[in-house]
């Protein structure tokens, strides 16, 4: 399982199926010490090592920016049997790719100024969360962790590229892929999910009723278990 911004929250830590699972915390999610300069290829190499240690092949699930990394890993030829993605964060599909460049520039400015909370807020509003929802999140105890790992948002931006679906890479994925979103997921993420599924050779799309970006484990687990059989 490859998480997005919050490696401690959401479906990655709460989802349980009959399958043996490994919850990966990439360096972009604060899972290990940084090695400069950051490179997406090293993330893929790390995942390859995890799969090898876990038995040599794997079913892989990723959410948000973790979904983008999982897609790149599959396109790179890692021994992935099936791939499930939730809310892949290719939000520029619903807008102008130049907005992703502007986002990356502004993100760098905020991080350089030490404004980690504002950097996290920029990310969340960019992926479609309403400002009032983000304001409420900033008052929650878990916000402190988000600020701690805020510098890794720059790594997420590297994984996402120009923010659009990497169609050439997606076309190289030969395994079955289930692309999921939630009925209440932000519109840019729902648009990205549909576009991702359409770009895949063996992709299909499914929307989970009543779910948002923070999908409930009890709603996700049976879907993954059915697909990964």
C-alpha positions in Angstrom: 0.0 0.0 0.0 1.4 3.4 -1.0 0.0 6.4 0.8 -0.4 10.0 -0.1 0.4 13.0 2.1 -0.8 11.4 5.4 1.0 8.0 5.8 -0.6 7.5 9.2 -4.2 8.0 8.2 -6.8 6.9 5.7 -7.2 3.4 4.2 -3.6 2.4 4.3 -3.5 1.8 8.0 -7.0 0.7 8.5 -7.7 -1.6 5.6 -7.5 -5.3 6.3 -8.2 -8.2 3.9 -7.4 -11.9 3.9 -4.3 -11.1 1.8 -0.9 -10.5 3.4 -0.1 -6.8 3.2 2.9 -4.5 3.4 2.3 -0.8 4.1 5.1 1.1 2.4 6.1 4.6 3.7 8.0 6.2 0.8 10.6 8.9 1.4 8.1 11.3 -0.1 5.7 10.4 2.7 8.3 10.8 5.5 9.1 7.1 5.6 12.9 7.4 5.6 15.7 9.8 5.5 16.0 12.0 2.5 18.8 11.4 0.0 19.4 14.5 -2.1 18.7 15.1 -4.8 15.3 13.5 -4.8 14.5 11.1 -7.7 11.3 9.2 -8.5 13.4 6.4 -9.9 14.8 5.7 -6.4 11.2 5.4 -5.1 10.6 2.7 -7.7 13.8 1.0 -6.8 12.8 1.0 -3.1 9.4 -0.5 -4.0 11.1 -3.2 -6.1 13.2 -4.1 -3.1 10.1 -4.4 -0.9 8.4 -6.6 -3.4 11.4 -8.8 -3.7 11.6 -9.2 0.1 7.9 -9.9 0.3 8.0 -12.8 -2.1 8.9 -11.6 -5.5 5.5 -10.3 -6.8 2.7 -8.3 -5.3 -0.7 -6.7 -5.6 -0.2 -3.0 -5.2 -2.6 -0.3 -4.0 -1.9 3.4 -4.0 -3.9 6.5 -3.1 -3.5 10.1 -4.3 0.2 10.8 -5.1 0.9 7.2 -4.0 -1.4 6.1 -6.9 0.8 8.1 -9.3 3.9 6.4 -7.9 2.3 3.0 -8.1 1.4 3.6 -11.8 5.0 4.6 -12.5 6.2 1.4 -10.8 3.9 -0.8 -12.9 5.0 1.0 -16.1 8.6 0.4 -15.1 8.0 -3.3 -15.2 8.0 -4.2 -11.5 6.5 -7.6 -10.8 3.0 -6.3 -10.0 0.2 -8.8 -10.5 -2.7 -6.3 -10.2 -2.8 -2.6 -9.4 -5.5 -0.6 -7.6 -5.5 3.2 -7.5 -7.7 5.5 -5.5 -8.1 9.2 -6.4 -4.8 9.5 -8.4 -3.9 13.1 -8.0 -3.5 14.1 -11.6 -5.6 17.2 -10.9 -4.4 19.2 -14.0 -6.6 16.9 -16.1 -9.5 19.1 -15.0 -7.6 22.4 -15.7 -4.5 24.0 -17.2 -1.2 22.1 -16.9 0.5 25.5 -16.4 -1.4 25.6 -13.1 0.7 22.7 -11.9 3.9 24.6 -12.7 2.5 27.6 -10.8 1.6 25.4 -7.9 5.1 23.9 -7.7 6.7 27.3 -7.8 4.4 28.7 -5.0 4.9 25.5 -3.0 8.7 26.0 -3.1 8.3 29.6 -2.0 6.2 28.6 1.1 8.5 25.8 2.1 11.6 28.0 1.7 9.9 30.5 4.0 9.2 27.9 6.6 5.4 28.2 6.1 4.7 24.5 6.3 1.1 24.9 7.3 0.4 27.1 4.4 2.2 24.7 2.1 -0.1 21.9 3.2 -3.2 24.1 2.8 -2.0 25.0 -0.8 -1.8 21.3 -1.6 -5.2 20.5 -0.2 -7.0 23.3 -1.9 -5.2 22.5 -5.2 -6.5 18.9 -5.2 -10.1 20.3 -4.6 -10.8 20.5 -0.9 -13.0 23.5 0.0 -11.1 26.2 2.0 -13.6 25.8 4.9 -12.8 22.1 5.1 -9.1 22.8 5.2 -9.6 25.5 7.9 -11.3 22.8 10.0 -8.4 20.4 9.4 -5.9 23.0 10.6 -7.6 22.9 14.0 -7.3 19.1 14.3 -4.5 17.4 16.3 -3.3 15.5 13.2 -2.4 18.8 11.4 0.9 18.9 13.3 2.0 15.7 11.5 1.0 17.1 8.2 3.2 20.2 8.8 6.1 17.9 9.9 6.1 16.1 6.5 5.2 19.2 4.4 8.6 19.3 2.8 7.9 16.0 1.0 5.1 17.8 -0.9 7.8 18.9 -3.3 8.5 15.2 -3.9 4.9 14.5 -4.5 5.0 17.3 -7.1 8.0 15.5 -8.8 6.0 12.2 -8.9 3.0 14.0 -10.5 5.0 15.8 -13.2 2.9 18.3 -15.0 -0.2 17.1 -13.2 -1.8 15.3 -16.1 -2.1 11.5 -16.6 1.2 10.2 -18.1 -0.6 8.5 -21.0 2.6 7.1 -22.6 3.6 5.5 -19.3 0.1 4.3 -18.6 -0.1 2.6 -22.0 3.0 0.5 -20.9 1.1 -1.0 -17.9 0.2 -4.6 -19.0 -1.6 -5.7 -15.8 -5.2 -5.3 -14.8 -5.8 -1.9 -13.0 -8.8 -0.9 -11.0 -9.1 2.9 -10.7 -11.3 4.0 -7.8 -12.7 7.3 -6.6 -15.4 8.3 -4.1 -18.8 9.7 -4.8 -17.8 12.7 -2.6 -14.2 12.9 -3.8 -13.2 16.4 -5.0 -14.2 16.9 -8.7 -10.6 17.3 -10.0 -9.8 13.9 -8.4 -12.9 12.2 -9.9 -12.0 13.6 -13.3 -8.4 12.4 -12.9 -9.7 8.9 -12.0 -11.8 8.6 -15.1 -8.9 9.9 -17.3 -6.5 7.4 -15.7 -8.7 4.4 -16.3 -9.3 5.5 -20.0 -5.5 5.7 -20.5 -4.8 2.1 -19.4 -4.9 -0.9 -21.6 -6.6 -3.0 -19.0 -8.1 -0.3 -16.7 -11.6 -0.1 -15.3 -13.2 2.6 -13.2 -15.4 2.3 -10.2 -16.9 4.9 -7.8 -17.5 4.0 -4.2 -20.9 5.4 -3.0 -20.8 7.9 -0.1 -17.0 8.0 0.0 -14.6 10.9 -0.2 -10.8 11.3 -0.5 -10.5 9.8 3.1 -12.1 6.6 2.1 -13.4 4.4 4.9 -11.4 1.2 5.4 -14.7 -0.8 5.7 -15.8 0.5 2.3 -12.4 -0.1 0.6 -11.4 -3.5 2.0 -14.0 -5.7 0.3 -13.5 -4.0 -3.0 -9.7 -4.6 -2.9 -10.2 -8.2 -1.7 -12.5 -8.9 -4.6 -10.2 -7.4 -7.2 -7.0 -8.9 -5.8 -8.3 -12.5 -5.8 
